[in-house]
Amino acid sequence: MSSSQKIYEQHHENSRQVGFSILKKERGELLAKLIGSGNEVLDIGCRDGALTQYFMEGNKILGVDVDRKALARASKLGIETKLMDLHNDWADLIDRSFDRIVAGEVLEHLYYPEEIIKKVRLQLKPGGLFIGSVPNAFSLKNRLRYLIGQKKYTPLSDPTHINHFSSFELKNILEKYFKNVRIIGLGRYKKLSKLFPGVFAFDLFFIAHN
């Protein structure tokens, strides 16, 4: 078992309830709308399939994760699953391509997220979509908490969060590999989150395609 496996299996067991997902319904319904049906979908960091279940109907899904226990639960949904550390090579996927690739709350857990985005780009079919989300680490609320030296209730409080994104930084990284990138703000302040995602959104949802 790799160190990543140990870390995430322990983290999920101790800190995440089965079926839990941040803004689950809001993100799930948005993913389902964007993914549609009749597509081959790669769900990276699928965990136990809490979000996967929203878009699995009518699609062929491959869910990958480093947590074996979570994958075992995801497989009960009837999707294909694979144990995989995203930091390693993607040799097992070299002969496969996908219409949609999903990364829901994944990029912030990676040492080199840009390297994973490069791999995603190679696995996408022409006209495919890369969609997902990250916590908005630099919302106005979080900036105020950082100002007083508080990590609690911010993305910094999760020890598995290795990278932290602003709306600007996320869009800038994605635009290196995709011509069309859109960032949608999600969270409690719905109208303000959509109008000013960098300031008011709790979560930054991205849609990237060429």
C-alpha positions in Angstrom: 0.0 0.0 0.0 1.4 3.4 -1.0 1.6 6.3 1.5 -1.1 8.1 -0.5 -3.4 5.2 -0.1 -2.8 5.1 3.7 -3.3 8.9 4.0 -6.6 9.0 2.1 -8.1 5.8 3.4 -7.5 7.1 7.0 -8.7 10.6 6.1 -11.9 9.5 4.5 -12.6 7.0 7.3 -12.1 9.6 10.1 -13.3 12.8 8.4 -15.8 11.9 5.7 -19.1 10.2 6.1 -20.1 7.6 3.5 -21.9 9.4 0.7 -20.7 12.9 1.9 -19.8 15.5 -0.7 -19.5 19.3 -0.5 -22.5 21.0 -2.1 -23.5 17.6 -3.2 -26.9 18.3 -4.8 -25.8 21.6 -6.4 -22.7 20.2 -7.9 -24.3 16.8 -8.8 -27.2 18.4 -10.7 -24.8 20.7 -12.6 -22.5 17.8 -13.5 -25.5 15.8 -14.7 -26.7 18.6 -16.9 -23.2 19.2 -18.5 -22.4 15.5 -19.0 -25.7 14.5 -20.6 -26.0 10.9 -21.7 -24.4 8.6 -24.2 -20.9 9.6 -23.1 -17.8 7.8 -21.9 -16.8 9.5 -18.6 -13.7 9.3 -16.5 -14.3 10.4 -12.9 -11.0 11.0 -11.2 -11.0 11.0 -7.5 -14.5 9.5 -7.5 -14.3 8.2 -3.9 -17.5 6.3 -3.1 -19.5 7.7 -6.0 -21.4 10.2 -4.0 -21.4 12.6 -7.1 -21.0 9.9 -9.7 -24.5 8.7 -9.1 -25.9 12.0 -10.4 -24.5 11.4 -13.9 -24.1 7.7 -14.3 -27.5 7.0 -16.0 -27.0 6.6 -19.7 -23.3 6.9 -19.6 -20.3 4.6 -19.4 -18.3 5.5 -16.3 -14.8 4.7 -15.1 -14.2 5.9 -11.6 -10.7 6.0 -10.3 -9.4 6.7 -6.8 -6.6 5.9 -4.4 -9.0 4.8 -1.6 -9.7 1.1 -2.0 -12.6 1.0 0.5 -14.3 4.0 -1.2 -13.9 2.4 -4.6 -15.5 -0.9 -3.4 -18.6 1.2 -2.4 -18.5 3.0 -5.8 -18.4 -0.3 -7.7 -21.7 -1.3 -6.1 -23.3 1.5 -8.2 -22.6 -0.6 -11.2 -19.8 1.5 -12.6 -16.3 0.4 -13.7 -13.7 1.3 -11.0 -9.9 1.3 -10.8 -7.4 1.8 -8.0 -5.1 4.6 -9.2 -2.8 7.2 -7.8 -3.1 10.2 -10.1 0.5 11.2 -9.3 1.7 8.0 -11.0 1.7 7.5 -14.8 -1.6 6.8 -16.5 -0.3 3.9 -18.5 -3.4 1.8 -17.9 -5.5 4.5 -19.6 -3.2 5.0 -22.6 -5.5 3.2 -25.1 -8.7 4.9 -23.8 -10.2 8.3 -24.4 -13.2 10.0 -22.9 -16.0 12.5 -23.8 -16.1 13.9 -20.3 -13.5 14.0 -17.5 -14.7 15.0 -14.0 -12.5 16.2 -11.2 -14.7 17.1 -8.3 -12.7 18.6 -5.4 -9.5 16.9 -6.7 -7.0 19.4 -8.0 -6.4 20.9 -4.5 -5.2 17.5 -3.3 -2.5 17.2 -5.9 1.2 18.2 -5.6 1.4 19.2 -9.3 -2.2 19.9 -10.5 -1.0 21.3 -13.8 0.7 18.0 -14.6 -2.6 16.2 -14.1 -4.4 18.8 -16.2 -2.0 17.9 -19.0 -2.8 14.3 -18.7 -6.5 15.0 -18.7 -6.1 17.0 -21.9 -4.5 14.0 -23.6 -7.3 11.6 -22.5 -10.1 13.8 -23.8 -11.7 13.1 -27.2 -12.0 16.1 -29.6 -14.7 18.3 -28.4 -14.7 16.7 -24.9 -15.2 18.5 -21.6 -13.1 18.7 -18.5 -15.4 19.7 -15.6 -15.1 19.8 -11.9 -14.6 22.1 -8.9 -12.2 23.3 -6.2 -12.7 25.2 -2.9 -12.5 28.9 -3.3 -9.5 29.4 -1.0 -9.5 33.2 -1.3 -13.1 34.2 -0.9 -13.7 37.3 1.1 -14.7 35.3 4.2 -11.5 33.2 4.0 -9.3 36.3 3.4 -10.7 37.8 6.6 -10.0 34.6 8.5 -6.5 34.4 7.2 -6.0 38.1 8.3 -6.7 37.1 11.9 -4.6 33.9 11.7 -7.5 31.5 11.6 -7.5 28.3 9.6 -10.7 26.9 10.9 -13.6 26.9 8.3 -11.1 27.5 5.5 -9.6 25.1 3.0 -6.4 25.4 5.0 -8.0 23.3 7.8 -7.9 20.2 5.6 -4.4 18.6 5.9 -4.9 16.8 2.5 -5.3 20.1 0.7 -1.9 20.7 -0.9 -2.8 23.5 -3.3 -5.1 26.4 -2.9 -6.8 28.3 -5.7 -8.3 31.7 -6.4 -10.7 32.1 -9.3 -8.1 33.9 -11.3 -5.4 31.3 -10.7 -7.7 28.4 -11.6 -8.8 30.0 -14.8 -5.2 30.9 -15.7 -4.0 27.4 -15.3 -6.8 25.8 -17.3 -6.5 28.3 -20.1 -2.9 27.0 -20.8 -4.5 23.8 -22.1 -8.0 24.7 -23.0 -9.3 27.5 -25.3 -12.6 28.0 -23.6 -12.8 28.1 -19.8 -15.7 29.2 -17.6 -15.7 29.5 -13.8 -19.1 29.3 -12.0 -19.3 30.3 -8.4 -21.3 28.0 -6.1 -22.4 28.5 -2.5 -24.7 30.0 0.0 -24.8 33.5 -1.7 -26.1 32.2 -5.0 -26.5 35.5 -7.0 -23.4 37.1 -5.6 -21.4 33.8 -6.1 -22.3 33.7 -9.8 -21.7 37.4 -10.4 -18.5 37.6 -8.3 -17.2 34.1 -7.9 -13.7 35.1 -6.8 -15.1 37.1 -3.8 -18.3 35.4 -2.7 -18.3 31.8 -3.9 -17.7 28.9 -1.5 -16.7 26.6 -4.4 -15.3 27.3 -7.9 -16.9 25.1 -10.6 -15.0 25.0 -13.9 -15.9 24.0 -17.4 -13.1 23.6 -19.9 -13.1 22.6 -23.5 -11.4 23.4 -26.9 
